[in-house]
Amino acid sequence: MKKIFVPLFGVLLLSWGCKKSSLELSDPNHPTPDQSLATEAGLKAFGLGIIQKMVATVPDEGVTNIFHIALSNHTVLGDEAFVPYGNYSLRWVNQVYKITLPSGQQIINPNGVDQKTQLQGFNSRDAGERNAFQYEWAACYYMIAQSNQLLESLENQDIVFSGDATTKRNTLKAWAEWWKGYSYSRIGSMYLAGIITDKAGETNENFVHRTEIMAEADKVLNECLTTLNSITAVTADYNDVMLSVVASFNDNTHIVTPDMWKRQIYSLQARNLLVNKKVKDMTAADWTAVANLANKGILSTDNIFKFGMDPSGTNDISSAFYHPYAFIGEAQQFTFVSERLVQDFKPGDARFARGFEEFPVPYVNIRGRGLQFGTRWNPIYIENGGLYATGSNKGYVPWAVSYEENELMKAETKIKSGDVNGGLQLVDAVRDYQAAGLAHVAGTGLTTAQALEELRRERRVGLFLRGTAFYDARRWGVTEPAANGGGRAGAIVMLPGDLVTPAQPNPAPVACFLEYKYLDYWDVPQNELDFNTPGPLSAPVKN
């Protein structure tokens, strides 16, 4: 049964102080004659507009990059950073269930319930911005709809292109397929179930299991590979399209060639396999499949698709706020660096010395909302020589997989397949690539368990703010209930002095046991279900 798609947030804002150099669109649903989907200029503008589908009006918050809120959910779920504030429900998303002190005292979070209970309690339209389930779902399906519309429009053979029409048409087609496959990858990696739709403006009642969504992502990404294989040379016409559809603030001058793009797809497919199965359930065949894809993945010399900011802070989709490096910077200080991230840096790591400094006064149990909401560490601005934060709209994060992530996937497959030293050589190479200045661990006689710990730490540190923290915590079992072997022992928490043993006047970093007890995959948001009741053959949509 076909249904007309009802936007979850109502009206999307299709312009946000943008100018032609970055993101200027007329309403794609009502294109003007010179910017219609029957013209080359209109198709380019519509392709550029796919990322603008990340921007929506959120109840009680206003214009928001909702995809960035989804990225922030992953960051705090993976405990590489934390948010003590209730905006967008982030406070409840990253609320750990229980912290056990060295004395044995157990402290349950101030809400008194686990994450599942809290987030499901907000899964309604009445909850407004507090419904955390809605953000990634909405952003991804908005992008899928825009991609479907672009693909449908490209079937019109009457469109006149300047130059090499075949190259331009196929480049635009690959662009739509990339974002469609990427969006399905995220839906299947985060939600229990989803919808598969190939027609713009329509949905259906058949909610399929997340594994079917991942199969669809793989299918669409393979279609993108096929399209890219038809582009046999990097020509002026190819570059012309890429300069048009990649926003200037996302660095459209370092053009992703078809071969680089294909390697990016292989890396994303490898990630999709790796992060959607618990490590304890991975088979030898699984590790081989990941290795085969990662071995065809991103090279250190490749350009990749990435998320940046315009120097003005207004001529982009970040508004000088909705970007990982702006969110965590002292100018905004919406996210804070987790003590549990900092403890994963090895002594002498130059990235830590360059990336962080101590606050004059440490944060402890911010607003009384939970003991995990405390830190000593302030990220240094990129403009001041730092790595992970900005007060002047600088820096990029990958939309998908980076070179370092691809190398670490290869490293993990080697270690898990018995080539411990080969895996450690790749860990060393990533550290060298990021100028960590650490002594090499390959050839030092580490056991498999020790090698995996080196890998774990490097994935935490080397991929900080790159969207992998929650995927890793989930597949490693860290977010499971303690009764099932989950949680983190020896996790540093900034305790107030009266909870330190013996009691003291000042707060102190203390190793505790954290029980996260987070959901593995999220419920379908009620914002969707209120307008689209699952059909009788649908997969479960709620935990």
Secondary structure, DSSP 8 states (H G I E B T S, - for coil): -EEE---SSS-----SS--TTT-----TTS--GGGSTTSHHHHHHHHHTTGGGGEEEETTTEEEEHHHHHHHHHHHHTTSEE--S-GGGHHHHT--SEEE-TTS-EEE-TT-S-HHHHHHHT-SGGGGGG-TTHHHHHHHHHHHHHHHHHHHHHT-TT---SS-HHHHHHHHHHHHHHHHHHHHHHHHTTBSEE----STTEEES--EEHHHHHHHHHHHHHHHHHHHHT--S--HHHHHHHHHHS-GGG--SS---HHHHHHHHHHHHHHHHHHTS-GGG--HHHHHHHHHHHTTS--TT----EE---TTSSSSSSTTTSSHHHHSSTTT--SEE-HHHHTTS-TT-HHHHHHEEEEEEEE-SGGGS-TTS-EEEEE-BGGGT-SSB-SSS---EESS--HHHHHHHHHHHHHHTT-HHHHHHHHHHHHHHTT------TTS---HHHHHHHHHHHHHHHTTTTT-HHHHHHHTTTTS-GGGT-SEEEEEEEE-GGGSSS--SS-EEEEEEEE----SSB---HHHHTTS---TT------
